[in-house]
């Protein structure tokens, strides 16, 4: 069932040579340098004219397809998968993220040789158009990234050519900033952004974190202290400027300060001490913590400091199942966009329908159907094809095909009388296995 592609024996050294020589040097190289390692790799294929080969074309196409055929997940998430040297591979994961999140994407690979995996993050607009916002660096399969806007994003993961291996992708979320009150966390926040103030005449432009008087209010980022002073609402206040994120952090109702204007501080350094100065004199001691953009007003600080959701806890799929063929074992089952039972249905499939496991978790398999559609199916609705559905002998000669398509490549022409085991079906085709273990697709009309 594996498509015959260009020989990797001459392609590998040519590809390696090109990638070593086509990195771009000299004063004008940066003008034409692609924006990510993935793009540089793709450009190297084109420079060496490998994009005209079957495998090179498939690699480029797989990367583009992952941007449109992406699967939706909820963070934190992890799953395992498989890629083969004989077939180009890429996968896209669609997720929602907020400004203030810090996302960590980690891809661990297991194979006979080290594999470069390209991790790219794209923003998706309302028309599902993509724009690159972050990419992994060379020699690392980890990408830490902070979204600058609350919207939907797409993670594309694609290994280099001519590599076979298994992988585990893990996507987690943590707050972008450290918590601003020592010994406390977001569970101590009791008043949130946007709450009504002064009988509705204004809105709360921050969060209130309650703690005993004198508790250190600490730097949530590395930055420069500005605006140490007093005002009627905030009492004793201080601003901390974060030039990396183009924001200013606002500390209010301090009992007293511990910094001066222009002082540079690091995460965890004491800015001041929790109190109830300003218009908070009738309430218990707390820190009013706000965030303001350089060119915009107040923004909700909660996503920046709330507790992370912890590690991904999905139970990974056993390695032996990756790349294996399965069939539907119930009357009908849904192939879904996400690994959840309430996810949109991509297609309904009937009993005996075949698919290949390309990834997933123990509960939800990410499968590829014979026509290339990829989605998630509950593991409980499938079974291995190792046990045949039935046995038959060909009544007429038939072509054993590598895919369930009449125009697919012929693996071998089988003679009449050839004994076969039927493993799965799809449309006009059935997946069969010969006594020697060879598998392929056969038109149903070729059987009895």
QUIBELTA-V448048 format. One record per residue. RES is the residue in three letters. PSI is psi in degrees with one decimal (* if undefined). OMEGA is omega as a letter, one per 40 degrees, with the letter a starting at -180 (none if undefined). NEAR is the number of other ideal C-beta (glycine too) atoms within 12 Angstrom. Layout:
{{RES	PSI	OMEGA	NEAR} {RES	PSI	OMEGA	NEAR}}
This chain:
{{UNK	5.3	a	35} {UNK	128.4	a	20} {UNK	137.8	i	21} {UNK	124.1	a	18} {UNK	179.9	a	25} {UNK	145.4	a	29} {UNK	128.6	a	16} {UNK	-10.3	a	26} {UNK	-37.1	i	12} {UNK	-22.3	a	16} {UNK	-38.6	a	28} {UNK	-52.4	a	22} {UNK	-34.7	i	16} {UNK	-42.2	i	27} {UNK	-44.0	a	35} {UNK	-40.8	i	22} {UNK	-41.3	a	17} {UNK	-43.5	a	26} {UNK	-26.5	i	27} {UNK	-30.0	a	14} {UNK	-19.5	a	14} {UNK	37.7	a	26} {UNK	-13.2	i	21} {UNK	113.7	i	19} {UNK	168.5	i	12} {UNK	170.2	a	10} {UNK	-21.1	a	8} {UNK	0.2	a	9} {UNK	-39.6	a	14} {UNK	-20.8	a	13} {UNK	-27.7	a	9} {UNK	6.3	a	17} {UNK	129.4	i	18} {UNK	162.5	a	25} {UNK	-5.8	i	18} {UNK	164.7	i	27} {UNK	-36.0	i	32} {UNK	-45.1	i	38} {UNK	-38.4	i	24} {UNK	-41.2	i	29} {UNK	-45.6	i	37} {UNK	-39.0	i	35} {UNK	-35.6	i	27} {UNK	-37.5	i	32} {UNK	-42.1	a	35} {UNK	-39.6	i	22} {UNK	-38.3	i	25} {UNK	4.6	a	27} {UNK	21.4	i	18} {UNK	-14.4	i	36} {UNK	-12.0	i	26} {UNK	-12.0	i	16} {UNK	162.7	a	25} {UNK	-45.8	a	23} {UNK	-41.7	i	34} {UNK	-43.3	i	33} {UNK	-42.8	a	22} {UNK	-36.4	a	30} {UNK	-45.5	i	38} {UNK	-43.6	a	29} {UNK	-40.9	a	24} {UNK	-40.2	i	35} {UNK	-39.0	i	36} {UNK	-39.1	a	24} {UNK	-33.0	i	23} {UNK	-22.1	i	32} {UNK	-20.1	a	33} {UNK	-31.6	a	21} {UNK	34.7	a	27} {UNK	152.7	a	33} {UNK	144.9	a	43} {UNK	135.8	i	29} {UNK	163.7	i	41} {UNK	133.4	a	24} {UNK	139.3	e	33} {UNK	147.7	a	25} {UNK	148.5	i	39} {UNK	150.8	i	34} {UNK	163.6	i	40} {UNK	162.2	a	37} {UNK	-177.7	a	42} {UNK	139.7	i	38} {UNK	150.2	a	35} {UNK	145.7	i	30} {UNK	-22.4	a	29} {UNK	-1.8	a	25} {UNK	130.3	i	33} {UNK	144.0	a	36} {UNK	142.5	i	41} {UNK	150.6	i	41} {UNK	143.5	i	40} {UNK	136.1	i	36} {UNK	126.5	a	44} {UNK	134.6	a	34} {UNK	161.9	i	33} {UNK	140.9	i	25} {UNK	152.1	a	38} {UNK	151.7	i	27} {UNK	128.5	a	30} {UNK	-17.0	i	33} {UNK	153.6	i	35} {UNK	109.8	a	32} {UNK	139.8	i	39} {UNK	118.5	i	35} {UNK	121.5	a	41} {UNK	131.2	i	28} {UNK	116.1	i	37} {UNK	130.2	a	24} {UNK	149.6	i	30} {UNK	120.6	a	23} {UNK	-177.5	a	23} {UNK	-22.7	a	12} {UNK	158.0	i	16} {UNK	141.2	a	16} {UNK	128.7	i	28} {UNK	123.3	i	30} {UNK	127.3	a	42} {UNK	123.4	i	41} {UNK	119.0	a	42} {UNK	139.8	i	42} {UNK	130.6	i	40} {UNK	140.5	i	37} {UNK	142.0	i	30} {UNK	124.4	i	30} {UNK	-174.7	a	15} {UNK	-18.6	i	8} {UNK	13.3	a	9} {UNK	24.2	i	19} {UNK	142.5	a	15} {UNK	147.1	i	26} {UNK	129.9	a	21} {UNK	130.9	i	26} {UNK	-20.1	a	27} {UNK	150.4	i	32} {UNK	151.4	i	30} {UNK	155.9	i	31} {UNK	170.4	i	20} {UNK	147.0	i	19} {UNK	26.2	i	12} {UNK	141.2	i	20} {UNK	32.3	i	30} {UNK	138.2	i	25} {UNK	117.3	i	33} {UNK	133.4	a	23} {UNK	141.1	i	32} {UNK	117.4	i	32} {UNK	138.0	i	32} {UNK	-4.1	a	27} {UNK	144.1	i	22} {UNK	112.2	a	19} {UNK	-171.1	i	25} {UNK	138.4	i	28} {UNK	161.2	i	42} {UNK	130.3	i	39} {UNK	121.9	i	46} {UNK	131.1	i	43} {UNK	124.4	a	45} {UNK	123.8	i	42} {UNK	161.0	i	41} {UNK	168.9	a	40} {UNK	161.8	i	44} {UNK	36.1	i	38} {UNK	140.2	i	32} {UNK	136.2	i	25} {UNK	172.9	i	30} {UNK	154.9	a	33} {UNK	157.1	i	37} {UNK	123.1	i	31} {UNK	133.3	i	44} {UNK	128.4	a	34} {UNK	118.9	a	39} {UNK	163.9	i	31} {UNK	133.5	i	35} {UNK	163.7	i	29} {UNK	146.4	a	31} {UNK	-28.4	a	36} {UNK	159.3	i	35} {UNK	155.8	a	32} {UNK	138.6	a	37} {UNK	0.6	i	48} {UNK	125.6	a	39} {UNK	133.1	i	28} {UNK	6.5	a	18} {UNK	167.6	i	30} {UNK	-172.9	a	19} {UNK	-12.4	i	28} {UNK	-15.2	i	17} {UNK	4.5	i	28} {UNK	127.0	a	31} {UNK	-6.8	i	19} {UNK	129.1	a	28} {UNK	169.5	a	25} {UNK	135.4	i	28} {UNK	-6.1	i	19} {UNK	149.0	a	20} {UNK	141.5	i	13} {UNK	150.3	i	20} {UNK	53.7	i	11} {UNK	36.5	i	7} {UNK	1.5	a	10} {UNK	-19.1	i	8} {UNK	170.0	a	14} {UNK	149.2	i	19} {UNK	123.5	a	28} {UNK	41.8	i	27} {UNK	-160.3	i	39} {UNK	151.8	i	41} {UNK	126.6	a	37} {UNK	110.7	a	40} {UNK	138.2	a	26} {UNK	159.5	i	33} {UNK	147.8	i	21} {UNK	135.3	i	23} {UNK	-6.1	i	21} {UNK	132.8	a	29} {UNK	129.4	i	31} {UNK	120.7	a	46} {UNK	160.8	i	37} {UNK	126.6	i	35} {UNK	-10.5	i	40} {UNK	167.2	i	37} {UNK	130.0	a	22} {UNK	-164.8	a	31} {UNK	131.4	a	27} {UNK	131.7	i	34} {UNK	159.7	i	27} {UNK	30.1	i	28} {UNK	123.1	a	29} {UNK	-159.1	a	24} {UNK	139.7	i	20} {UNK	169.7	a	20} {UNK	-35.2	a	15} {UNK	-51.1	a	23} {UNK	-11.9	a	32} {UNK	-128.7	i	30} {UNK	118.4	a	33} {UNK	164.0	i	40} {UNK	145.7	i	46} {UNK	145.0	i	36} {UNK	117.5	a	44} {UNK	128.5	i	31} {UNK	97.2	a	32} {UNK	-25.1	a	16} {UNK	-39.4	a	15} {UNK	-0.4	a	28} {UNK	46.1	i	20} {UNK	160.0	i	33} {UNK	131.0	i	33} {UNK	134.8	a	47} {UNK	121.0	i	40} {UNK	121.0	a	51} {UNK	164.5	a	42} {UNK	26.1	a	44} {UNK	141.8	i	43} {UNK	-39.4	i	31} {UNK	164.7	a	25} {UNK	163.8	i	30} {UNK	13.0	a	25} {UNK	169.2	i	33} {UNK	162.0	i	17} {UNK	137.1	i	18} {UNK	-5.8	a	16} {UNK	134.6	i	24} {UNK	132.6	a	20} {UNK	161.2	i	35} {UNK	162.9	i	19} {UNK	129.4	i	23} {UNK	-14.7	i	20} {UNK	147.3	a	26} {UNK	124.9	i	29} {UNK	-41.2	a	45} {UNK	-161.8	a	45} {UNK	139.9	a	30} {UNK	136.3	i	41} {UNK	-154.2	i	34} {UNK	42.9	i	28} {UNK	169.9	a	33} {UNK	-140.3	a	25} {UNK	13.9	i	21} {UNK	14.2	a	30} {UNK	-19.1	i	17} {UNK	1.8	i	11} {UNK	169.6	i	21} {UNK	162.2	i	21} {UNK	135.0	i	31} {UNK	161.8	i	39} {UNK	124.7	i	53} {UNK	120.0	a	47} {UNK	123.3	a	53} {UNK	162.8	i	41} {UNK	131.8	i	39} {UNK	133.6	i	26} {UNK	156.6	i	24} {UNK	-35.1	a	17} {UNK	20.6	a	9} {UNK	172.6	a	15} {UNK	-154.2	a	17} {UNK	145.6	i	23} {UNK	153.3	a	33} {UNK	118.6	a	29} {UNK	-11.6	a	44} {UNK	-48.4	a	34} {UNK	-26.3	a	32} {UNK	-23.4	a	40} {UNK	-2.8	a	38} {UNK	158.0	i	29} {UNK	142.8	i	18} {UNK	166.1	a	26} {UNK	5.6	i	22} {UNK	-176.3	a	15} {UNK	157.3	i	17} {UNK	136.9	a	27} {UNK	7.4	i	17} {UNK	137.9	i	30} {UNK	123.4	a	17} {UNK	154.1	i	28} {UNK	143.0	i	34} {UNK	140.1	a	19} {UNK	-36.2	a	20} {UNK	-20.4	a	13} {UNK	-16.4	a	31} {UNK	128.1	a	34} {UNK	-0.2	a	32} {UNK	156.4	i	31} {UNK	141.9	i	36} {UNK	168.3	i	38} {UNK	156.7	i	37} {UNK	131.7	a	35} {UNK	0.9	i	26} {UNK	171.5	a	20} {UNK	-48.0	i	13} {UNK	148.7	i	17} {UNK	158.1	a	34} {UNK	137.1	i	29} {UNK	119.6	a	35} {UNK	161.9	a	31} {UNK	-30.9	a	29} {UNK	160.3	i	31} {UNK	55.7	i	35} {UNK	152.9	a	23} {UNK	-15.1	i	18} {UNK	12.0	i	12} {UNK	153.3	i	22} {UNK	142.6	a	17} {UNK	124.6	i	20} {UNK	-36.8	i	26} {UNK	146.7	i	26} {UNK	135.2	i	20} {UNK	146.5	a	35} {UNK	169.3	i	22} {UNK	142.0	i	20} {UNK	-6.8	i	30} {UNK	134.8	a	40} {UNK	154.5	i	42} {UNK	161.6	i	45} {UNK	133.0	i	40} {UNK	113.6	i	38} {UNK	-3.9	i	37} {UNK	-166.2	i	44} {UNK	-162.6	a	45} {UNK	178.9	i	33} {UNK	-32.2	a	22} {UNK	-34.5	a	22} {UNK	121.6	i	37} {UNK	134.3	i	44} {UNK	114.4	a	47} {UNK	155.2	i	45} {UNK	123.2	i	39} {UNK	164.3	a	37} {UNK	-27.2	a	32} {UNK	6.8	i	24} {UNK	-10.7	i	24} {UNK	133.4	a	28} {UNK	137.6	i	36} {UNK	-171.0	a	37} {UNK	139.2	i	43} {UNK	139.2	a	48} {UNK	135.0	a	29} {UNK	-30.1	a	30} {UNK	-18.5	a	16} {UNK	8.1	a	29} {UNK	165.4	i	35} {UNK	159.5	i	29} {UNK	152.9	i	23} {UNK	7.7	a	31} {UNK	-36.1	i	18} {UNK	121.9	a	17} {UNK	153.0	i	26} {UNK	-41.1	a	26} {UNK	170.7	i	19} {UNK	150.3	i	19} {UNK	167.3	i	26} {UNK	135.5	a	22} {UNK	133.5	i	28} {UNK	-22.1	i	17} {UNK	160.3	i	18} {UNK	148.8	i	19} {UNK	152.2	a	33} {UNK	126.6	i	28} {UNK	117.5	a	33} {UNK	155.6	a	32} {UNK	-15.1	i	27} {UNK	165.2	a	32} {UNK	67.9	a	35} {UNK	133.6	a	22} {UNK	-24.7	a	19} {UNK	6.8	a	11} {UNK	163.4	i	23} {UNK	141.4	i	20} {UNK	123.1	i	21} {UNK	-44.9	a	23} {UNK	148.4	i	21} {UNK	121.5	a	17} {UNK	138.8	a	32} {UNK	156.2	i	18} {UNK	140.1	a	17} {UNK	-5.2	i	15} {UNK	126.7	i	30} {UNK	138.2	a	21} {UNK	154.8	i	36} {UNK	130.0	i	28} {UNK	122.9	a	33} {UNK	-34.9	a	38} {UNK	170.7	a	43} {UNK	160.1	i	31} {UNK	121.2	i	35} {UNK	-123.9	a	22} {UNK	3.4	a	18} {UNK	157.9	i	35} {UNK	139.1	i	38} {UNK	123.9	a	39} {UNK	160.0	i	43} {UNK	132.6	i	32} {UNK	164.9	i	27} {UNK	-26.9	i	15} {UNK	3.6	i	14} {UNK	-10.2	a	12} {UNK	135.4	i	22} {UNK	159.0	i	33} {UNK	179.2	a	41} {UNK	143.8	a	42} {UNK	136.1	i	44} {UNK	136.9	a	28} {UNK	-29.2	a	24} {UNK	-15.7	i	16} {UNK	-14.4	a	30} {UNK	-172.5	a	29} {UNK	*	none	20}}
